[in-house]
Amino acid sequence: MVRVVGTMEDDSSDDGSGRGRTGRGRRGPETRRGTLVLSEDESYVGDTITIKGRNLPANERFELVWESVQGKWGVVEAHEIKGTQFRPIEETILTVETDGDGAFDREWTIKQDYGGSHEIAIPADDGETIAAAELEVLPWFELEETTAQLGESFTLRGYGLGPDVMRNNYQVSWDNGNVGFVTGVMNRGTATAEIRAAETGEHVIQVWRNYRGIPYLLNNTQSPFGTVGSGRQNVWTVEVLEPDDPPETAWMDALFDEQPIDIHYPPLDEDTAAELSITPQCGQPGTEATITGTGFPADARVDLVWYRHEGHDPRGTDSTPSPKISARPKPDVLPTVRTDASGEFSTDVEIPRDVGSTRPITARVRGREVAVTGFMLQPKIERFEPKSGPVGTPIEIELSGVGWTNYENAPILVYDNDPLGYFCGTGGDDETGTVNPVIRAAGDPGYHFIDIYPALFWVEEDLPDFELKPHLSYLDNHPMRPLPAMHFAFEVTE
């Protein structure tokens, strides 16, 4: 059972040791009538500890409560990233019974949660604390495999990350190059990343830590915040093997089933009984969809209007949605329809190329917008060519459906685990929302890999510094929406 006991933007604090307090502590007067003792003062997610109760009322049942926080990204209007936010929570982890001497011994496995100091307490009904003890949860990392075929990936997981500033942003390096960062803002301090297996032979993967978003090289020798892996491994030697088959040329992560975000809908001119819907509600450009209307006037002309977001958003200012209207079907314009005697209609459409994220669709009757729905437009690889060539060959990538919001508007291109730069979803073709980054082939003869990762374009919170870096834990820790990464393989010839 989880109880939210308050709300705040950031409940983590730092006492100078780097061990942020995770949770609120017991509030009000404390009358401690018993003792809790832990077999370990500090431990790791997944480890089992023994909790001992002593000097408690005999033959009674008690709940053990774990104090922590629940984290999320603060995002305003589903667009502007304010920073990280944490609220305190309490969770009952065990129910125990004391013996005739007022004692108990119970084992408990530390669940997935943030690092830092957590209180385990026995609360009384009057708000006082009968007994309490503190456990320091230490962050640590594991690598699922140390060998992978060329083009596959190495899976890295971190546990007990954050929520304090110093332990909420870890950097991952490949052969001393900084690939990107992982964070445990969401998912209770657990983060997963996949590192591309690029270039056959032995390589080194290392996890670093620094709130500024770039590795502090004295992490393990002179940092007051302790070693990166808290005594566990944070450096691995891995081997990339020759592939059994040539790697795939261009692919994306699996897309999620999503719904449009209605805060991005434009206001209507009239409040009527008319309703608009679309099936499916999400997909890539080219998706076949059906728009349905009910509650409209009978035998009436209805203009369907596709909205797009235009403009640039360099410092968190709002982009303005503007309609593109046409009375005839073409790739970037929705059709005009006529309702039947019941005021209903249904029409099939092909979703056009455009800037991604929520694409509002409105219905106009006699020039007045009376109903609205939306389509969550997801990114798509439109073109990748050539697929091979000598060093210096221009490699053209054409993408559509790249979103306009601050958490999806700055994908970062990484070549053989080395970040090159970013591009913007709103910086492409004004009519189709297509973006065309072009890079040059480099490296020894053989396959080389391009990964395009989500990133955070602009975050109002100064620290930790998450901005404009490949977000490697994007699948389980990205703000608002789990965005896909895109992957490509290019063969450098002699």
Legacy VTK file of the C-alpha trace (Angstrom):
# vtk DataFile Version 3.0
C-alpha trace
ASCII
DATASET POLYDATA
POINTS 494 float
0.000 0.000 0.000
1.389 3.412 -0.962
0.210 6.608 0.725
0.997 10.052 -0.625
1.635 12.222 2.410
2.246 15.574 0.768
3.264 17.330 -2.404
6.331 19.341 -3.240
8.480 20.138 -6.227
11.613 18.503 -4.805
11.680 16.685 -1.484
15.296 15.599 -1.810
17.981 17.528 0.007
21.708 17.242 0.444
23.484 17.442 3.771
26.874 17.880 2.125
27.652 14.178 2.091
25.830 13.565 -1.179
23.360 11.311 0.590
20.087 13.023 -0.171
17.278 12.460 2.277
14.642 10.329 0.528
11.260 10.834 2.217
9.886 13.320 4.691
10.759 11.836 8.073
8.074 11.384 10.720
6.173 14.575 11.421
4.887 15.738 14.771
6.034 14.604 18.244
7.974 11.376 18.396
7.623 9.039 21.326
9.789 6.042 20.619
8.674 3.095 22.696
10.664 0.415 20.947
13.751 -0.280 18.897
14.326 -1.215 15.264
17.712 -2.571 14.266
18.801 -3.338 10.687
21.398 -5.935 9.781
22.927 -3.378 7.385
23.173 0.396 7.587
23.564 0.602 3.821
22.725 -1.805 1.056
21.533 -2.161 -2.545
18.241 -2.641 -4.367
17.689 -6.387 -4.608
19.611 -7.291 -1.454
17.945 -8.921 1.537
18.349 -7.461 5.004
17.122 -8.512 8.431
14.894 -6.147 10.397
14.874 -6.734 14.142
12.327 -5.264 16.528
12.975 -5.119 20.235
11.383 -3.615 23.361
7.975 -3.487 21.701
4.565 -4.384 23.185
4.317 -8.161 23.422
2.109 -10.274 21.174
0.959 -7.406 19.004
0.767 -6.857 15.251
2.516 -3.881 13.666
2.993 -2.453 10.202
6.457 -1.525 8.967
6.352 1.608 6.825
8.980 2.541 4.221
9.408 6.259 3.554
10.398 7.373 0.082
9.428 9.737 -2.732
7.662 9.440 -6.073
9.410 11.232 -8.919
8.346 12.691 -12.218
9.252 15.403 -14.683
7.456 18.692 -14.221
6.065 19.591 -17.658
3.786 22.573 -18.244
1.177 22.397 -21.014
2.707 19.069 -22.092
5.539 21.054 -23.633
7.782 23.099 -21.323
10.054 21.057 -19.047
10.389 22.724 -15.661
12.626 20.081 -14.095
12.403 17.121 -11.747
9.718 16.893 -9.075
9.409 14.548 -6.114
6.657 14.064 -3.562
6.962 12.071 -0.342
5.173 8.759 -0.011
4.837 6.035 2.591
4.473 2.357 1.788
3.667 -0.549 4.067
6.320 -3.189 3.376
5.703 -5.766 6.122
3.195 -6.731 8.773
4.914 -8.291 11.792
3.874 -9.855 15.096
5.933 -9.595 18.232
6.550 -12.533 20.524
6.049 -12.655 24.266
9.193 -10.602 24.775
8.093 -7.858 22.375
10.555 -8.897 19.673
10.520 -9.963 16.035
13.050 -10.807 13.309
12.039 -10.521 9.656
13.914 -10.642 6.386
13.054 -8.126 3.682
14.351 -7.689 0.132
14.991 -4.067 -0.782
12.561 -3.153 -3.503
13.138 -1.013 -6.575
13.482 2.545 -5.304
15.589 5.669 -5.287
18.922 5.812 -3.532
19.617 7.831 -0.438
18.461 7.544 3.154
15.096 5.864 3.758
13.370 5.511 7.110
11.711 2.269 8.143
9.233 3.039 10.896
6.487 1.571 13.030
3.835 4.307 13.197
1.200 4.603 15.888
-2.388 5.572 15.238
-1.879 8.937 16.941
0.824 9.974 14.456
3.702 9.222 16.780
6.515 6.830 15.939
6.893 3.689 18.003
10.288 2.763 16.524
12.365 3.668 13.478
15.665 2.982 11.718
17.366 4.356 8.629
18.761 2.514 5.630
21.028 4.053 3.019
20.214 2.645 -0.437
23.311 2.759 -2.628
23.202 3.209 -6.415
24.696 0.458 -8.544
24.848 -0.762 -12.146
24.904 -4.032 -14.017
25.638 -4.974 -17.628
23.521 -7.846 -18.908
26.044 -9.111 -21.448
29.733 -8.633 -22.138
29.688 -10.012 -25.690
27.456 -8.981 -28.576
27.512 -9.242 -32.329
28.276 -6.159 -34.379
25.172 -3.950 -34.553
23.506 -5.495 -31.507
23.539 -3.749 -28.147
24.785 -4.059 -24.582
22.058 -3.546 -21.978
22.999 -1.420 -18.983
20.776 -1.040 -15.926
21.119 1.248 -12.966
19.366 0.854 -9.607
18.938 3.256 -6.717
19.631 6.361 -8.808
18.769 9.789 -7.428
16.758 11.592 -6.304
19.416 13.983 -5.039
21.090 16.213 -7.619
24.478 14.515 -7.489
23.084 11.028 -8.127
20.374 11.783 -10.645
22.518 12.066 -13.770
25.030 9.400 -14.761
27.077 9.462 -17.941
28.000 6.398 -19.996
31.238 6.252 -21.983
32.394 3.947 -24.779
36.168 3.779 -25.243
36.537 7.077 -23.344
33.922 8.854 -25.440
30.782 10.171 -23.708
27.798 8.409 -25.352
24.990 9.973 -23.306
23.296 9.942 -19.919
20.927 7.820 -17.866
18.667 9.034 -15.086
16.201 7.495 -12.660
13.798 10.430 -12.339
10.905 8.117 -13.113
10.588 4.380 -12.571
11.562 4.674 -8.881
15.254 5.261 -9.522
15.795 2.453 -12.032
17.077 3.175 -15.543
17.797 1.039 -18.605
20.040 1.900 -21.562
21.229 0.056 -24.646
24.732 0.776 -25.946
25.459 -0.039 -29.585
27.983 -2.804 -30.288
30.107 -0.836 -32.758
33.395 -2.055 -34.309
34.560 -5.606 -33.699
37.073 -6.274 -30.969
37.354 -5.331 -27.300
35.930 -2.096 -25.919
35.356 -0.449 -22.548
31.995 0.709 -21.182
32.148 2.910 -18.100
29.572 4.723 -15.988
30.459 8.160 -14.623
28.631 10.662 -12.420
28.306 14.451 -12.423
25.347 16.790 -12.012
26.762 18.986 -14.812
26.087 16.247 -17.361
29.741 15.549 -18.160
31.920 12.972 -16.384
33.892 14.118 -13.363
37.099 12.172 -13.803
37.929 11.896 -10.094
34.655 10.133 -9.260
36.297 7.135 -7.639
39.333 8.741 -5.986
38.599 12.262 -4.748
34.836 12.716 -4.887
33.108 13.442 -1.551
30.078 11.582 -2.906
31.734 8.177 -3.000
32.475 5.876 -5.888
30.132 5.647 -8.880
29.067 2.052 -8.316
29.098 2.286 -4.498
31.652 -0.510 -4.311
30.212 -2.472 -7.206
31.374 -2.630 -10.806
31.021 0.424 -13.023
33.604 -0.458 -15.712
33.320 -3.407 -18.091
35.482 -4.761 -20.893
33.181 -6.011 -23.628
33.768 -7.792 -26.930
32.024 -7.103 -30.221
31.906 -10.181 -32.454
31.582 -10.534 -36.194
27.877 -10.814 -37.063
26.336 -14.020 -38.348
24.387 -11.938 -40.878
24.737 -8.381 -42.193
23.107 -5.904 -39.810
19.742 -4.368 -40.570
20.061 -1.152 -42.575
17.474 1.112 -40.915
15.082 0.403 -38.080
13.185 2.031 -35.223
12.269 0.995 -31.721
8.756 -0.366 -31.400
6.139 2.373 -31.314
3.746 2.713 -28.402
-0.039 2.861 -28.511
-0.656 6.503 -27.642
-3.438 9.033 -27.422
-3.301 12.678 -28.505
-2.834 15.308 -25.791
-5.960 17.454 -25.696
-4.223 20.432 -24.112
-2.712 20.977 -27.563
-6.155 21.281 -29.197
-7.269 24.725 -30.396
-10.388 26.274 -28.787
-13.714 25.803 -30.556
-15.903 28.606 -31.854
-19.108 27.005 -30.577
-20.078 24.448 -27.960
-22.436 22.069 -29.748
-23.513 18.447 -29.607
-21.158 17.618 -32.497
-18.446 15.059 -31.738
-15.418 14.061 -33.771
-13.262 10.944 -33.438
-10.467 9.209 -35.338
-9.391 5.569 -35.459
-6.591 4.765 -34.842
-5.524 7.636 -32.614
-1.801 7.309 -33.275
0.606 6.231 -35.981
3.187 7.335 -38.509
2.707 9.435 -41.635
0.919 7.298 -44.210
-1.325 5.606 -41.641
-4.811 4.829 -42.948
-7.365 6.248 -40.524
-11.116 6.795 -40.302
-12.613 10.071 -39.082
-16.157 9.814 -37.730
-18.598 12.569 -36.826
-21.868 12.484 -34.903
-24.307 15.123 -33.654
-23.851 17.437 -36.630
-26.678 19.133 -38.541
-28.334 16.830 -41.059
-27.213 17.010 -44.671
-24.547 19.608 -43.836
-21.142 20.317 -45.348
-18.308 19.729 -42.853
-14.757 20.931 -43.539
-12.167 18.810 -41.765
-9.158 20.889 -40.745
-5.689 19.530 -40.037
-3.650 21.636 -37.584
0.093 21.757 -37.434
2.550 23.487 -35.112
4.831 25.987 -36.790
7.641 28.255 -35.669
10.760 27.861 -33.586
10.950 27.438 -29.828
14.525 28.185 -28.747
13.845 29.237 -25.153
10.607 27.606 -24.082
8.215 30.062 -25.717
4.978 28.757 -27.159
4.731 27.665 -30.765
1.476 28.669 -32.429
-0.787 26.111 -34.123
-2.105 27.226 -37.509
-4.656 25.462 -39.737
-4.066 24.266 -43.299
-7.420 24.013 -45.020
-8.424 22.761 -48.448
-11.674 21.680 -50.044
-10.053 18.898 -51.995
-8.068 15.889 -50.892
-4.292 16.043 -51.248
-1.460 14.588 -49.134
-1.417 17.398 -46.571
-5.105 18.389 -46.509
-8.148 16.588 -45.102
-11.354 16.254 -47.145
-14.678 18.034 -46.943
-17.574 15.670 -46.140
-21.365 15.814 -45.969
-23.436 14.450 -43.125
-26.355 12.076 -43.624
-29.937 12.558 -42.453
-28.860 11.693 -38.893
-26.064 14.275 -38.837
-23.341 11.654 -39.032
-20.438 10.922 -41.363
-17.442 8.632 -41.693
-14.500 9.152 -44.037
-11.182 7.428 -44.630
-8.023 9.520 -44.725
-4.291 9.007 -45.072
-2.291 10.738 -42.355
0.059 13.221 -44.047
3.682 13.965 -43.313
3.981 16.730 -40.755
5.628 17.854 -37.553
5.041 15.153 -34.953
3.227 15.014 -31.606
-0.485 15.837 -31.250
-2.073 16.887 -34.549
-5.439 18.514 -33.836
-8.282 17.905 -36.297
-11.322 20.153 -36.193
-14.689 20.156 -37.957
-16.017 23.414 -39.416
-19.658 24.009 -40.218
-20.486 27.270 -41.995
-17.024 28.565 -41.136
-17.345 27.844 -37.409
-15.284 25.154 -35.639
-17.689 23.015 -33.629
-15.804 19.783 -32.828
-12.224 18.648 -32.314
-10.216 15.458 -32.037
-6.547 14.681 -32.491
-3.998 12.240 -33.857
-0.690 11.467 -32.170
1.749 11.606 -35.086
4.775 9.420 -34.480
8.175 9.613 -36.205
9.041 7.663 -39.325
12.183 6.913 -41.319
11.352 8.040 -44.836
14.729 7.570 -46.506
18.288 6.470 -45.759
20.785 6.538 -48.588
23.241 5.504 -49.721
23.782 2.439 -47.617
27.469 2.068 -48.452
30.350 4.037 -49.883
33.916 5.220 -49.230
34.998 7.550 -46.441
33.558 11.011 -47.013
30.351 9.801 -48.663
27.384 12.060 -47.784
24.789 10.030 -45.879
21.273 11.455 -46.170
18.607 10.657 -43.606
15.043 11.800 -44.162
12.658 11.693 -41.219
9.074 12.783 -40.739
6.849 13.065 -37.688
9.580 14.459 -35.425
7.736 16.356 -32.692
7.748 20.022 -31.734
7.682 19.846 -27.925
10.769 20.452 -25.779
11.093 16.766 -24.884
11.063 15.547 -28.507
12.246 18.507 -30.588
15.999 17.855 -30.352
16.941 14.316 -31.431
20.703 13.781 -31.200
22.649 11.882 -33.843
25.343 9.506 -32.572
27.915 7.891 -34.908
29.587 4.748 -33.544
28.620 5.806 -29.991
30.068 9.291 -30.506
27.498 12.154 -30.399
27.754 14.516 -33.364
24.894 16.991 -32.935
21.151 17.558 -32.877
18.406 18.709 -35.218
14.914 20.102 -34.693
11.520 18.750 -35.670
10.312 22.254 -36.498
13.322 23.041 -38.645
12.330 20.896 -41.614
10.194 21.390 -44.686
7.434 23.885 -43.878
4.839 21.888 -45.790
5.595 18.325 -44.755
7.564 18.591 -41.497
10.363 16.503 -43.049
13.889 16.886 -41.639
17.029 15.905 -43.573
20.215 15.618 -41.517
23.268 14.859 -43.684
26.546 13.502 -42.298
29.738 12.074 -43.817
30.842 8.458 -43.719
33.934 7.931 -41.566
35.984 5.119 -40.117
37.697 1.966 -41.273
36.132 -0.286 -43.907
33.172 -2.182 -42.484
29.850 -1.397 -40.841
29.311 1.772 -38.835
26.218 2.678 -36.857
24.108 5.790 -36.537
21.739 6.055 -33.581
19.316 8.946 -33.175
18.300 9.273 -29.532
15.668 11.481 -27.874
16.999 14.452 -25.923
15.722 17.359 -23.847
16.040 20.627 -25.716
15.354 23.037 -22.872
14.912 22.459 -19.127
14.229 25.416 -16.836
15.801 23.698 -13.842
19.515 24.523 -13.838
20.767 21.311 -12.273
21.214 18.495 -12.987
22.130 19.422 -16.547
20.060 17.148 -18.797
19.966 19.387 -21.863
21.053 18.492 -25.395
22.627 15.157 -24.571
21.585 11.716 -25.811
19.070 10.378 -23.313
20.015 6.701 -23.141
17.315 5.817 -20.597
14.621 7.325 -22.816
12.381 4.258 -22.811
11.654 4.293 -19.087
12.584 7.805 -17.937
11.715 10.337 -20.655
9.268 13.181 -19.836
5.623 12.903 -20.943
6.009 10.317 -23.706
8.242 7.248 -24.284
9.818 8.216 -27.611
11.508 5.737 -29.966
15.125 5.892 -31.070
16.127 5.342 -34.713
19.012 3.195 -35.889
20.998 2.882 -39.113
23.945 0.853 -40.446
26.316 2.193 -43.117
29.080 0.167 -44.731
32.317 2.000 -45.400
33.955 0.505 -48.488
37.617 0.558 -49.535
LINES 1 495
494 0 1 2 3 4 5 6 7 8 9 10 11 12 13 14 15 16 17 18 19 20 21 22 23 24 25 26 27 28 29 30 31 32 33 34 35 36 37 38 39 40 41 42 43 44 45 46 47 48 49 50 51 52 53 54 55 56 57 58 59 60 61 62 63 64 65 66 67 68 69 70 71 72 73 74 75 76 77 78 79 80 81 82 83 84 85 86 87 88 89 90 91 92 93 94 95 96 97 98 99 100 101 102 103 104 105 106 107 108 109 110 111 112 113 114 115 116 117 118 119 120 121 122 123 124 125 126 127 128 129 130 131 132 133 134 135 136 137 138 139 140 141 142 143 144 145 146 147 148 149 150 151 152 153 154 155 156 157 158 159 160 161 162 163 164 165 166 167 168 169 170 171 172 173 174 175 176 177 178 179 180 181 182 183 184 185 186 187 188 189 190 191 192 193 194 195 196 197 198 199 200 201 202 203 204 205 206 207 208 209 210 211 212 213 214 215 216 217 218 219 220 221 222 223 224 225 226 227 228 229 230 231 232 233 234 235 236 237 238 239 240 241 242 243 244 245 246 247 248 249 250 251 252 253 254 255 256 257 258 259 260 261 262 263 264 265 266 267 268 269 270 271 272 273 274 275 276 277 278 279 280 281 282 283 284 285 286 287 288 289 290 291 292 293 294 295 296 297 298 299 300 301 302 303 304 305 306 307 308 309 310 311 312 313 314 315 316 317 318 319 320 321 322 323 324 325 326 327 328 329 330 331 332 333 334 335 336 337 338 339 340 341 342 343 344 345 346 347 348 349 350 351 352 353 354 355 356 357 358 359 360 361 362 363 364 365 366 367 368 369 370 371 372 373 374 375 376 377 378 379 380 381 382 383 384 385 386 387 388 389 390 391 392 393 394 395 396 397 398 399 400 401 402 403 404 405 406 407 408 409 410 411 412 413 414 415 416 417 418 419 420 421 422 423 424 425 426 427 428 429 430 431 432 433 434 435 436 437 438 439 440 441 442 443 444 445 446 447 448 449 450 451 452 453 454 455 456 457 458 459 460 461 462 463 464 465 466 467 468 469 470 471 472 473 474 475 476 477 478 479 480 481 482 483 484 485 486 487 488 489 490 491 492 493
